[in-house]
């Protein structure tokens, strides 16, 4: 089974060449991805993305990889700069495509509402002044009701207001004659038309505001009048212990005894949070004790080894954790809790029969 996956077909040629170069450097170093992550300070997941073309490695990771593999930093960063420009151009093309898609979707969504009605102004249809004169047409019943002074109009609706010939009518002396301009309106709107609609909206808003005030008052009275059982909950800081452990940094998932038996890479204890505190050369292999002050734990790591070699970490000869070398030619053990960097010791046993342990630096 090949070590590397095929790079994405849509990858820019410049980025593809750069990613292939990174793969060759890692292969030539003989390190596995876990060892590269531990030595460069960038997580194993990040390196898997960099080496599979799913993400362009940052410049800091490239510089760190050059140091680990003994590669000329100037040449490698030059290739990175070219790949970074190609990556930026590809992202720009993607952003422009997505923007065009969003604009098309917005236009399509706005088109569902159709064009605005012709001749509208201030939310009132201008077509009212051109209402048909025939009261039987039914197109503008409200307009006919707002012109009760017209002499040639005989109302058909039982809700029609009194005419100028009836007591309390709007006609009589001083009332506008029906011969006035077609667009003229009486000074006071009749019931059931625009004025009534505004009053309904005003009453609805007033009722809604009143309901909200009632709800707010109920919530306030509930908070003020609740029983005394809820009050102590608001005072946790005064009863909190002052000797609690400091919070762990982002990405770190364990500390102390909780780290025993855990994978240092998965728990976020490696990389920038770890350092080598003791080491030894056993045969052709290199053995180290890695210590994380943040996690208060240590683990053993072996590189330049052969498949089948084993490595072990222990504290005072107890609580040993073991690791087995596979085809990557390196391995590391699970963690064990320690109180200081000198507590743990790492030992390696090779398939050739050679064994040895670390000594404090």
Protein Blocks (a to p, Z undefined) as FASTA:
>chain_A
ZZbdcddfklcfklmmmmmmmmmmmmmnopafklmmmmnopafklmmmmmnopaccdfkl
mmmmmmmnopafklmmmmmmmmmmmmmmmmmmmmmmmmmmmmmmmmmmmmmnopadehia
ehiafklmmgcfblknommmmlmmmmmmbmkbccfbfkbccdfkbghiagdehiacfkbc
fkbccfbdcehilmlmmmmmmmmmmmmmmmmmmmmmmmmmmmmmmcfklmmmmmmmmmpc
fkbccdddehiabehjllgopafklnopgmjlbccfbdcdehjbccdddddfklopaddd
dehiaehiacdddeehiaiacddddfkopacddddddfbfklpccddddfkopacddddZ
Z
